[in-house]
Amino acid sequence: MTKKEAEEILHLVGVGALNVLYSNHFWQRAHERVPGFNSPAAMDILKYGTVISDPQWSKQYGNHTVKVRGQTDYGRITIVVAISFLDDAFCVTLYPD
């Protein structure tokens, strides 16, 4: 997977053509690191943010991960997103920059 392909997949997630799921770990970190962070803020990052890393293959999980950074009402946030072979996106964790 290339960075451009990851950007295209995230665009499709942003317009609702592909699914996005959030892990329990994602919400645990969100509550710890960015109190009040919510699904609309996460979606804004996926829709309008910038992919800041090249996709990395995870043999263990069978997917690629990328980092997406965006500006929100909660400050600048980076989300680690796993993209599956079915092109669904799965938000793994996040952290404030």
SVG drawing of the C-alpha trace seen along z (x, -y; Angstrom):
<svg xmlns="http://www.w3.org/2000/svg" viewBox="-22 -24 28 36">
<polyline fill="none" stroke="black" stroke-width="0.4" points="0.0,0.0 1.2,-3.5 0.6,-6.7 -1.7,-7.9 -3.7,-4.7 -4.1,-5.2 -5.2,-8.8 -7.8,-7.6 -9.2,-5.0 -9.4,-7.6 -11.2,-9.9 -13.8,-7.2 -14.2,-6.7 -14.7,-10.4 -17.6,-10.5 -19.2,-7.4 -18.4,-5.0 -16.2,-2.8 -16.5,-1.8 -14.5,-3.1 -14.4,-1.3 -12.8,-2.3 -11.1,0.1 -11.7,0.1 -8.1,-0.9 -8.7,-3.9 -11.4,-5.2 -9.5,-4.4 -6.5,-6.5 -8.9,-9.2 -10.4,-9.6 -7.0,-9.5 -5.2,-11.8 -7.9,-14.1 -10.8,-14.4 -14.1,-15.0 -12.8,-13.7 -15.6,-12.2 -16.6,-10.4 -17.3,-13.6 -13.8,-15.0 -12.2,-11.7 -14.1,-11.7 -13.0,-15.3 -9.4,-14.2 -10.0,-11.3 -11.8,-13.5 -9.6,-16.6 -6.4,-15.5 -3.0,-14.8 -1.5,-11.3 1.9,-11.9 3.5,-8.5 4.0,-5.9 1.9,-2.8 3.6,-0.2 2.7,3.5 1.8,5.4 2.3,9.1 0.8,9.9 -2.5,8.1 -2.5,8.4 -3.0,4.7 -1.3,1.5 -1.1,-1.4 -0.8,-5.1 -0.7,-8.2 -3.2,-10.9 -2.8,-14.3 -5.5,-17.0 -6.5,-20.2 -9.6,-19.9 -11.3,-21.9 -9.2,-19.6 -5.9,-20.8 -3.7,-19.0 -4.3,-15.3 -2.7,-12.3 -4.7,-9.1 -3.1,-5.7 -5.3,-4.0 -5.1,-0.4 -6.4,0.3 -7.5,3.8 -7.3,5.9 -11.0,5.1 -10.2,1.3 -12.1,0.7 -10.3,-1.6 -9.8,-0.8 -8.7,-3.5 -6.2,-2.0 -5.0,-4.9 -4.5,-8.6 -2.3,-11.2 -2.2,-15.0 0.8,-16.6"/>
</svg>
